[in-house]
Amino acid sequence: MTSVPQTQRKLRLPRLPVPVIIAAVLIIAVMVTLAVPRLTGSADPLQGGTPITVTRETLIAGINATGRIEPRQEAALSFTIPGRVAEVLVAEGDRVAAGTPLIRLDNREAMAQVASARAALAQAEADLKQLQEGATPEEIAQARAQVEAARGALVQISGSVTEADIAAARARVDEARARLNALQGAPNNDQLTAARSALTEAQAALERQRSALSAAKLDAERQVFERANRLRDAQTAFAAARDNLARVEADGKDPLTGAPLSDAGKRTYADAFAQAERALADAELALNQARIAYETARQNEITGLAEAEARVATAQANLDALLNPNPDRIAAARAALAQAEADLARLLGEQRQGALAAQRANLAAAEANLARLTADPRATDLARAQARVAQAQAQLDLAQIRLDDTTLTAPFDGVVARINVAPGEQVAQGPVLTLIDVSRFKVTVTVDEVDVVRVAPGQDVEVLIDALGPPPQIGRVQRIAPQATNERNVTAYEVELEVAPGDRPLRSGMTASATIITAKRENALSVPVQAVREENGMTVVDVVVNNNGRTTLVTQPVETGIRTGDRIEIINGLNEGQQVLLPGAQ
């Protein structure tokens, strides 16, 4: 059988339109363009950012505030007394030292008052010296000779007998009589008891007498001191009243204010002087009476104690005689009594007593005259003279103060900022000159309550003077106000800064921008603030890494420190020379 070959049919694809083919080619080209860079690693990982190198530098953190330059110290000076300006000794802008005369008033009247006061002091001192020097040597020698003559005559008349001798003689008579009476007769118990009681009572009486007389004497002595003090007060008041009256009579002016006095005012000072004079006389009389009372009390003490002691001795002798009687002792007692009575009679002759009294008076007069010449001046006279010297010295001091007050002097080193008077003008109250201290300046700035906790006295400050430009002046924080201010609901504190002018022409009133340095890091690693971000609770930067020509970004955690302006300190996590990514603008 013959097979007939059959023709095989071919499959035909449909022909696509040209636009479809072109679109497919474009899509494939875009896909290849996007895929090839990622496969080859040639895509830009910086994504428009800029690599920044980590460097070391000095970082300064601070608080910024503004203020005005002011002098450290400023004083508006004025005179304490009115007057006419005689000289202006400085000009505005002059530098002066402390104590430099600035302006002088007409001081002729003040100088005359000083001269008058100095003369019055010299006169008062001369009067006091004359009072203190007392009598001449010749007068004192003559008075001493009179005392010696009177004393010799008294000794000759009295035979060296004194009142104490007479008192002792009487005591011996009483003692001898008591001893004899006690020796005669035998004692019994009643006598012994009575004698012992008498002795005890005499001893007790002696102690009472001693206490009472001593108290009386002390009271009298206290009265003397009190009245002496009153006398001194009266002397001071008298001296002041007398000097005031003398000044009133001399120039008709009030000694206290210097104002002219009317006739009534003059009579007031005259009446005050008369009253002070009467008070002084009363005080002197009271003191003399107190002295007489004290002398009486002292004599009473001596006499009273002597009598009490004699009674004790008699009581003791009576008791001894009762306890130890014998004939020999009785005979001796009679002899002793006779001798004592004879001695007393010899001392008590009437004619002799009259002569003794007269001569004692002569001696007393001579001794009083010598005491007056040789003793210090009377307390009253000396007190008055000393008061006059003290008052004259006070008047001189006051006049000198008034003279000094006619010259205005600089209280501190500074510059004359303003002068408000000219020669010939009359000044009263009010500033005449302004002085400023420009050795250092101060700037007062306001810091809010959030920042003020980081400010402390002693911190360094950089102060940029707007009118002068860089470099800034270096200063320090001097003071932080303890009380806050509140303006527009903002709580803030005034901080005073002090700045040294150096060699720059600082002027009061210039505007200043201050930076209070709160922290400073030397040689610190830092990066731009924009390179740091927070991610998942950590502070990180993107580190730029180049490896075999391929650039990648590595997220690196870092520890940051202080921030100043656009830089931030890196404490840990980076090394110098590394690069971090500074993102570009979004």
C-alpha positions as CSV (number, residue, x, y, z in Angstrom):
1,M,0.0,0.0,0.0
2,T,1.4,3.3,-0.9
3,S,1.1,5.9,1.7
4,V,0.5,9.4,0.6
5,P,2.5,12.0,2.6
6,Q,0.4,14.6,4.3
7,T,1.3,18.3,4.7
8,Q,2.0,19.3,8.4
9,R,0.2,22.7,9.5
10,K,2.4,25.4,11.4
11,L,1.1,27.4,14.5
12,R,1.0,31.2,13.8
13,L,1.2,33.8,16.6
14,P,-0.9,36.8,16.3
15,R,0.9,40.0,15.3
16,L,0.9,42.6,18.2
17,P,0.2,46.3,17.5
18,V,3.3,48.6,17.5
19,P,2.1,50.9,20.4
20,V,1.8,47.9,22.7
21,I,5.3,46.8,21.9
22,I,6.7,50.3,22.6
23,A,5.0,50.5,26.0
24,A,6.3,47.1,27.0
25,V,9.8,48.1,26.2
26,L,9.6,51.3,28.3
27,I,8.3,49.4,31.3
28,I,11.1,46.9,31.1
29,A,13.7,49.8,30.8
30,V,12.4,51.5,34.0
31,M,12.5,48.3,36.0
32,V,16.0,47.6,34.9
33,T,17.0,51.2,35.8
34,L,15.6,50.8,39.4
35,A,16.9,47.3,39.9
36,V,20.4,47.5,38.6
37,P,21.8,50.1,41.2
38,R,20.5,48.1,44.2
39,L,22.0,44.9,42.8
40,T,25.3,46.6,42.1
41,G,25.4,48.7,45.4
42,S,25.6,52.0,43.7
43,A,22.5,53.7,45.4
44,D,23.2,57.0,47.5
45,P,22.9,56.0,51.2
46,L,23.3,59.6,52.5
47,Q,19.9,60.4,51.1
48,G,20.7,64.1,50.7
49,G,22.5,64.5,54.0
50,T,26.1,65.7,54.7
51,P,28.9,63.8,56.4
52,I,30.3,65.8,59.3
53,T,33.6,64.9,61.0
54,V,33.7,64.5,64.8
55,T,36.1,67.1,66.1
56,R,37.5,68.3,69.5
57,E,36.9,71.9,70.6
58,T,36.2,74.0,73.7
59,L,32.5,74.1,74.5
60,I,30.9,76.8,76.6
61,A,27.3,76.6,77.9
62,G,25.8,79.7,79.2
63,I,22.7,81.8,79.9
64,N,22.2,84.9,77.7
65,A,20.8,88.1,79.0
66,T,21.0,91.8,78.2
67,G,21.5,94.9,80.3
68,R,23.3,98.3,80.5
69,I,26.8,99.2,81.6
70,E,26.7,101.1,84.9
71,P,29.5,102.3,87.2
72,R,30.2,100.1,90.2
73,Q,29.6,102.9,92.6
74,E,27.8,106.3,92.2
75,A,27.4,109.0,94.8
76,A,25.4,112.3,94.5
77,L,27.4,114.5,96.9
78,S,26.0,117.5,98.8
79,F,27.1,119.9,101.5
80,T,25.9,119.5,105.1
81,I,25.8,123.3,105.6
82,P,24.5,126.1,103.4
83,G,27.0,128.6,101.9
84,R,28.3,130.4,98.9
85,V,30.5,128.4,96.4
86,A,34.0,129.9,96.4
87,E,35.8,127.4,94.2
88,V,35.0,124.4,92.0
89,L,38.3,122.5,92.0
90,V,37.6,119.8,89.4
91,A,35.9,119.5,86.0
92,E,33.6,116.9,84.6
93,G,35.5,113.9,83.5
94,D,38.4,114.4,85.9
95,R,39.7,111.3,87.7
96,V,40.1,111.9,91.5
97,A,41.4,109.9,94.4
98,A,39.6,109.4,97.7
99,G,39.9,112.6,99.9
100,T,40.5,114.9,97.0
101,P,38.9,118.4,97.5
102,L,36.2,118.9,94.9
103,I,34.2,122.1,95.8
104,R,35.0,124.6,98.5
105,L,32.5,127.1,100.1
106,D,33.4,130.5,101.5
107,N,35.1,129.5,104.8
108,R,36.2,132.8,106.3
109,E,33.5,132.8,109.0
110,A,34.3,129.1,109.9
111,M,38.0,129.9,110.1
112,A,37.3,132.8,112.5
113,Q,35.2,130.5,114.7
114,V,38.0,128.0,114.8
115,A,40.5,130.7,115.9
116,S,38.1,132.0,118.6
117,A,37.5,128.5,119.9
118,R,41.2,127.7,120.0
119,A,41.8,130.9,122.0
120,A,39.1,130.0,124.5
121,L,40.6,126.6,125.0
122,A,44.0,128.1,125.6
123,Q,42.5,130.4,128.3
124,A,40.7,127.5,130.0
125,E,43.8,125.4,130.0
126,A,45.8,128.2,131.5
127,D,43.2,128.7,134.3
128,L,43.3,125.0,135.1
129,K,47.1,124.9,135.2
130,Q,47.2,127.9,137.6
131,L,44.7,126.2,139.9
132,Q,46.6,122.9,139.9
133,E,50.0,124.5,140.6
134,G,48.7,126.1,143.8
135,A,50.8,128.2,146.3
136,T,54.5,129.2,145.8
137,P,57.2,127.3,147.6
138,E,57.8,130.4,149.9
139,E,54.2,130.5,151.1
140,I,54.3,126.7,151.8
141,A,57.5,127.0,153.8
142,Q,56.1,129.8,155.9
143,A,52.9,127.8,156.7
144,R,55.0,124.7,157.7
145,A,57.0,126.8,160.1
146,Q,53.8,128.1,161.7
147,V,52.6,124.5,162.1
148,E,55.8,123.4,163.8
149,A,55.8,126.4,166.2
150,A,52.2,125.7,167.2
151,R,52.9,122.0,167.6
152,G,55.9,122.7,169.8
153,A,54.0,125.0,172.1
154,L,51.2,122.4,172.5
155,V,53.7,119.7,173.4
156,Q,55.3,122.0,175.9
157,I,52.0,122.8,177.6
158,S,50.5,119.4,177.5
159,G,53.7,117.5,178.5
160,S,53.0,115.1,175.7
161,V,49.5,114.4,177.1
162,T,46.8,113.7,174.5
163,E,43.1,113.0,174.7
164,A,43.9,109.3,174.3
165,D,46.2,109.5,177.4
166,I,43.3,111.0,179.5
167,A,40.8,108.4,178.2
168,A,43.3,105.7,179.0
169,A,43.9,107.1,182.5
170,R,40.2,107.2,183.2
171,A,39.9,103.6,182.0
172,R,42.8,102.6,184.3
173,V,41.1,104.2,187.3
174,D,37.8,102.4,186.6
175,E,39.7,99.1,186.1
176,A,41.7,99.5,189.3
177,R,38.5,100.3,191.3
178,A,36.6,97.4,189.9
179,R,39.5,95.0,190.6
180,L,39.8,96.2,194.2
181,N,36.0,95.9,194.8
182,A,36.1,92.4,193.3
183,L,39.0,91.3,195.5
184,Q,37.3,92.4,198.8
185,G,34.9,89.9,200.2
186,A,34.4,86.2,199.4
187,P,32.4,85.5,196.3
188,N,29.3,83.3,196.3
189,N,27.5,81.6,193.5
190,D,25.2,84.6,192.9
191,Q,28.2,86.9,192.6
192,L,30.0,84.5,190.3
193,T,26.8,84.1,188.2
194,A,26.3,87.9,188.1
195,A,30.0,88.4,187.2
196,R,29.8,85.9,184.4
197,S,26.5,87.4,183.2
198,A,28.0,90.8,183.3
199,L,31.0,89.7,181.2
200,T,28.7,88.0,178.7
201,E,26.5,91.0,178.5
202,A,29.5,93.3,178.1
203,Q,30.9,91.2,175.3
204,A,27.5,91.1,173.5
205,A,27.1,94.8,174.0
206,L,30.5,95.3,172.4
207,E,29.5,93.4,169.3
208,R,26.2,95.2,169.0
209,Q,28.0,98.5,169.4
210,R,30.5,97.6,166.8
211,S,27.8,96.6,164.3
212,A,25.6,99.6,164.9
213,L,28.4,102.1,164.9
214,S,29.9,100.6,161.7
215,A,26.6,100.7,160.0
216,A,26.1,104.3,160.9
217,K,29.5,105.2,159.7
218,L,29.0,103.3,156.3
219,D,25.6,105.1,155.9
220,A,27.2,108.5,156.5
221,E,30.0,107.6,154.1
222,R,27.4,106.6,151.4
223,Q,25.7,110.0,151.9
224,V,29.1,111.7,151.3
225,F,29.6,109.8,148.0
226,E,26.0,110.5,146.8
227,R,26.2,114.2,147.6
228,A,29.7,114.4,146.0
229,N,28.2,113.0,142.8
230,R,25.3,115.5,143.0
231,L,27.9,118.3,143.5
232,R,29.8,117.2,140.4
233,D,26.5,117.2,138.3
234,A,25.7,120.7,139.7
235,Q,29.3,121.9,138.8
236,T,28.9,120.6,135.2
237,A,25.5,122.3,134.8
238,F,26.9,125.5,136.4
239,A,29.9,125.6,134.0
240,A,27.7,125.0,131.0
241,A,25.2,127.7,132.1
242,R,28.0,130.2,132.8
243,D,29.7,129.6,129.5
244,N,26.4,129.8,127.6
245,L,25.6,133.1,129.3
246,A,29.1,134.4,128.5
247,R,28.7,133.7,124.9
248,V,25.2,135.2,124.8
249,E,26.5,138.4,126.5
250,A,29.5,138.5,124.1
251,D,27.7,138.1,120.7
252,G,24.0,138.0,121.4
253,K,23.6,134.6,119.6
254,D,22.2,131.4,120.8
255,P,25.2,129.2,121.8
256,L,23.4,126.1,120.6
257,T,22.1,127.1,117.2
258,G,24.0,130.3,116.5
259,A,20.8,132.3,115.8
260,P,20.4,135.8,117.2
261,L,18.6,136.0,120.5
262,S,15.9,138.3,121.6
263,D,15.9,140.0,125.1
264,A,13.6,137.2,126.3
265,G,16.0,134.6,125.0
266,K,18.9,136.3,126.8
267,R,16.9,136.4,130.0
268,T,16.3,132.7,129.7
269,Y,20.1,132.0,129.7
270,A,20.6,134.5,132.6
271,D,17.9,132.7,134.6
272,A,19.4,129.3,133.8
273,F,22.8,130.5,135.1
274,A,21.2,131.9,138.3
275,Q,19.4,128.6,138.9
276,A,22.6,126.6,138.2
277,E,24.5,128.8,140.7
278,R,21.9,128.3,143.4
279,A,21.9,124.5,142.8
280,L,25.7,124.5,143.0
281,A,25.6,126.3,146.4
282,D,23.0,123.9,147.7
283,A,25.0,120.9,146.5
284,E,28.2,122.3,148.2
285,L,26.3,122.8,151.5
286,A,24.8,119.3,151.4
287,L,28.2,117.8,150.8
288,N,29.7,119.7,153.8
289,Q,26.9,118.5,156.0
290,A,27.4,115.0,154.9
291,R,31.1,115.2,155.6
292,I,30.4,116.5,159.2
293,A,27.9,113.7,159.7
294,Y,30.5,111.2,158.6
295,E,33.2,112.6,160.9
296,T,30.7,112.5,163.8
297,A,29.8,108.9,163.0
298,R,33.5,108.0,162.8
299,Q,34.3,109.6,166.2
300,N,31.2,108.0,167.7
301,E,32.5,104.6,166.5
302,I,36.0,105.2,168.1
303,T,34.5,106.4,171.4
304,G,31.8,103.9,171.6
305,L,34.0,101.0,170.9
306,A,36.6,102.2,173.5
307,E,33.9,102.4,176.2
308,A,32.4,99.0,175.3
309,E,35.9,97.4,175.4
310,A,36.6,99.0,178.7
311,R,33.3,97.5,180.1
312,V,34.4,94.1,178.8
313,A,37.8,94.5,180.5
314,T,36.2,95.6,183.8
315,A,33.7,92.6,183.7
316,Q,36.6,90.3,183.1
317,A,38.6,91.8,185.9
318,N,35.7,91.5,188.3
319,L,35.2,87.8,187.4
320,D,38.9,87.1,187.8
321,A,39.0,88.9,191.2
322,L,36.1,86.7,192.5
323,L,37.7,83.6,191.3
324,N,41.2,84.3,192.7
325,P,41.1,86.6,195.8
326,N,44.2,87.0,198.1
327,P,45.6,89.7,200.4
328,D,48.6,90.6,198.2
329,R,46.4,91.1,195.3
330,I,44.1,93.3,197.3
331,A,47.0,95.5,198.4
332,A,48.3,95.7,194.9
333,A,44.8,96.6,193.7
334,R,44.6,99.5,196.2
335,A,48.0,100.7,195.1
336,A,47.1,100.5,191.5
337,L,43.9,102.5,192.2
338,A,45.7,105.2,194.0
339,Q,48.3,105.5,191.2
340,A,45.6,105.6,188.6
341,E,43.7,108.4,190.4
342,A,46.9,110.4,190.8
343,D,47.7,110.1,187.1
344,L,44.2,111.2,186.1
345,A,44.3,114.2,188.5
346,R,47.6,115.3,187.0
347,L,46.1,115.2,183.5
348,L,42.9,117.0,184.4
349,G,44.0,120.4,185.9
350,E,41.5,123.1,184.9
351,Q,44.1,125.8,184.1
352,R,46.1,123.3,182.1
353,Q,43.0,122.3,180.2
354,G,42.4,125.9,179.2
355,A,45.9,126.4,177.9
356,L,45.7,123.1,176.1
357,A,42.5,124.1,174.4
358,A,43.9,127.4,173.2
359,Q,47.1,125.9,171.9
360,R,45.2,123.1,170.1
361,A,43.1,125.8,168.4
362,N,46.3,127.5,167.3
363,L,47.7,124.3,165.9
364,A,44.5,123.5,164.1
365,A,44.5,126.9,162.4
366,A,48.1,126.5,161.3
367,E,47.5,123.0,160.0
368,A,44.4,124.1,158.1
369,N,46.4,126.9,156.5
370,L,49.1,124.5,155.4
371,A,46.6,122.0,154.1
372,R,45.0,124.6,152.0
373,L,48.3,125.6,150.5
374,T,49.7,122.1,149.9
375,A,46.6,120.1,149.1
376,D,45.1,119.7,145.7
377,P,42.6,122.3,144.7
378,R,39.1,122.0,146.0
379,A,37.0,119.4,144.2
380,T,34.5,122.1,143.2
381,D,37.1,124.5,141.8
382,L,39.0,121.8,140.0
383,A,35.8,120.3,138.5
384,R,34.7,123.8,137.3
385,A,38.1,124.4,135.7
386,Q,38.1,121.0,134.1
387,A,34.6,121.5,132.8
388,R,35.6,124.7,131.2
389,V,38.5,123.0,129.5
390,A,36.3,120.2,128.2
391,Q,33.6,122.6,127.0
392,A,36.3,124.8,125.2
393,Q,37.7,121.6,123.6
394,A,34.2,120.6,122.4
395,Q,33.6,124.1,121.0
396,L,36.9,123.9,119.1
397,D,36.0,120.4,117.7
398,L,32.6,121.7,116.6
399,A,34.2,124.7,114.9
400,Q,36.7,122.5,113.2
401,I,34.0,120.2,111.9
402,R,32.1,123.2,110.5
403,L,35.3,124.4,108.8
404,D,35.9,120.9,107.3
405,D,32.3,120.8,106.1
406,T,33.0,123.8,103.9
407,T,35.1,121.6,101.6
408,L,33.4,118.7,99.7
409,T,35.9,115.8,99.2
410,A,35.7,112.6,97.2
411,P,34.6,109.6,99.3
412,F,36.2,107.1,96.9
413,D,38.4,107.0,93.8
414,G,36.4,107.8,90.8
415,V,35.5,110.1,87.9
416,V,33.5,113.4,88.2
417,A,30.4,112.7,86.2
418,R,28.4,115.9,86.7
419,I,28.8,119.3,88.4
420,N,25.6,121.2,89.3
421,V,27.0,124.5,90.7
422,A,29.3,127.3,89.7
423,P,31.5,129.7,91.8
424,G,29.4,132.4,93.4
425,E,26.2,130.4,93.7
426,Q,24.4,129.9,97.0
427,V,23.9,126.2,97.9
428,A,21.6,124.7,100.5
429,Q,20.4,121.1,100.2
430,G,20.6,118.9,97.2
431,P,23.4,117.2,95.2
432,V,26.1,119.5,93.8
433,L,28.3,116.9,92.2
434,T,28.0,113.3,91.0
435,L,31.0,111.0,91.4
436,I,31.2,107.5,89.8
437,D,33.7,104.7,90.3
438,V,34.8,103.3,86.9
439,S,37.6,101.1,88.0
440,R,35.1,98.3,87.3
441,F,31.6,98.4,85.9
442,K,28.5,96.5,86.7
443,V,25.7,95.1,84.5
444,T,22.4,94.2,86.0
445,V,20.5,91.5,84.0
446,T,17.3,89.6,84.5
447,V,17.4,85.8,84.6
448,D,14.2,83.7,84.6
449,E,13.5,81.3,87.5
450,V,14.3,78.2,85.3
451,D,17.8,79.4,84.5
452,V,18.7,81.2,87.8
453,V,19.2,77.9,89.6
454,R,22.4,77.4,87.4
455,V,23.8,80.8,88.4
456,A,26.1,81.4,91.4
457,P,28.3,84.2,92.5
458,G,31.8,83.9,91.2
459,Q,30.9,82.4,87.8
460,D,32.7,83.8,84.8
461,V,30.8,86.0,82.4
462,E,31.4,87.1,78.9
463,V,30.0,90.6,78.2
464,L,29.8,91.8,74.6
465,I,29.4,95.6,74.4
466,D,27.1,96.3,71.4
467,A,28.8,99.6,70.6
468,L,32.4,98.1,70.8
469,G,31.8,94.7,69.3
470,P,34.1,91.6,69.8
471,P,36.0,90.5,71.8
472,P,33.7,90.3,74.8
473,Q,34.8,91.7,78.2
474,I,35.4,89.1,80.9
475,G,33.6,89.5,84.2
476,R,32.1,87.6,87.1
477,V,28.7,87.2,88.8
478,Q,28.7,89.4,91.9
479,R,25.2,89.1,93.4
480,I,21.8,87.4,92.9
481,A,18.8,89.2,94.2
482,P,17.1,87.3,97.0
483,Q,13.7,88.6,96.0
484,A,12.1,87.7,92.6
485,T,10.4,90.2,90.3
486,N,7.2,89.3,88.5
487,E,6.4,91.2,85.2
488,R,3.7,89.9,82.8
489,N,3.4,86.7,84.8
490,V,7.1,85.9,84.3
491,T,9.1,85.3,87.5
492,A,12.7,86.3,87.2
493,Y,15.7,87.5,89.4
494,E,18.1,90.3,89.0
495,V,21.7,89.3,88.7
496,E,24.5,91.8,89.1
497,L,27.6,91.2,87.0
498,E,31.0,93.0,87.4
499,V,33.2,93.7,84.5
500,A,36.7,95.1,84.3
501,P,37.0,97.8,81.5
502,G,40.6,96.7,80.5
503,D,41.9,99.0,77.8
504,R,38.5,99.4,76.0
505,P,36.6,102.7,76.2
506,L,33.6,101.5,78.2
507,R,31.0,104.2,79.0
508,S,28.1,104.2,81.5
509,G,24.8,103.5,79.8
510,M,26.2,101.3,76.9
511,T,24.0,98.3,76.0
512,A,25.6,94.9,76.8
513,S,24.8,91.3,76.0
514,A,26.0,89.0,78.7
515,T,26.6,85.3,78.7
516,I,26.8,83.7,82.1
517,I,29.1,80.7,81.7
518,T,27.4,77.7,83.5
519,A,29.6,75.0,82.1
520,K,32.8,74.7,80.1
521,R,34.5,71.7,78.5
522,E,38.1,71.9,77.1
523,N,39.1,69.6,74.2
524,A,35.6,68.0,74.1
525,L,34.3,65.8,71.3
526,S,31.3,67.4,69.6
527,V,28.9,67.1,66.7
528,P,26.1,69.3,65.3
529,V,22.9,69.2,67.4
530,Q,21.0,68.2,64.2
531,A,23.0,65.0,63.9
532,V,21.7,63.6,67.2
533,R,18.2,62.1,67.5
534,E,16.1,60.0,69.9
535,E,15.3,56.4,68.7
536,N,13.6,53.7,70.7
537,G,14.4,55.5,74.0
538,M,18.1,56.0,73.1
539,T,20.2,58.9,71.8
540,V,21.8,57.9,68.5
541,V,23.7,59.2,65.5
542,D,24.2,57.8,62.0
543,V,27.8,57.0,61.5
544,V,29.1,57.1,57.9
545,V,31.1,54.0,57.1
546,N,33.2,53.6,53.9
547,N,34.1,49.9,53.2
548,N,35.8,49.0,49.9
549,G,34.3,52.0,48.2
550,R,30.9,51.2,49.5
551,T,29.2,53.9,51.8
552,T,26.8,52.7,54.4
553,L,25.1,54.2,57.5
554,V,25.4,52.6,61.0
555,T,23.1,53.7,63.8
556,Q,25.3,54.3,66.9
557,P,24.1,55.0,70.5
558,V,25.9,57.9,72.1
559,E,26.1,59.6,75.5
560,T,25.8,63.4,75.3
561,G,26.9,66.2,77.6
562,I,26.5,70.0,77.5
563,R,24.9,71.8,74.6
564,T,26.0,75.1,73.4
565,G,24.4,76.8,70.4
566,D,24.3,74.3,67.5
567,R,27.0,71.9,69.0
568,I,26.5,69.1,71.5
569,E,29.2,67.3,73.5
570,I,29.7,63.6,72.9
571,I,30.9,61.9,76.1
572,N,30.8,58.3,74.9
573,G,30.1,56.4,71.6
574,L,32.2,58.3,69.1
575,N,35.9,58.9,68.3
576,E,37.6,61.9,66.9
577,G,37.8,61.7,63.1
578,Q,34.7,59.6,62.6
579,Q,31.9,61.0,60.4
580,V,28.3,61.3,61.3
581,L,25.4,62.2,59.0
582,L,23.9,65.7,59.2
583,P,20.5,65.2,57.7
584,G,19.5,67.5,54.8
585,A,16.4,69.7,54.7
586,Q,13.2,67.7,54.5
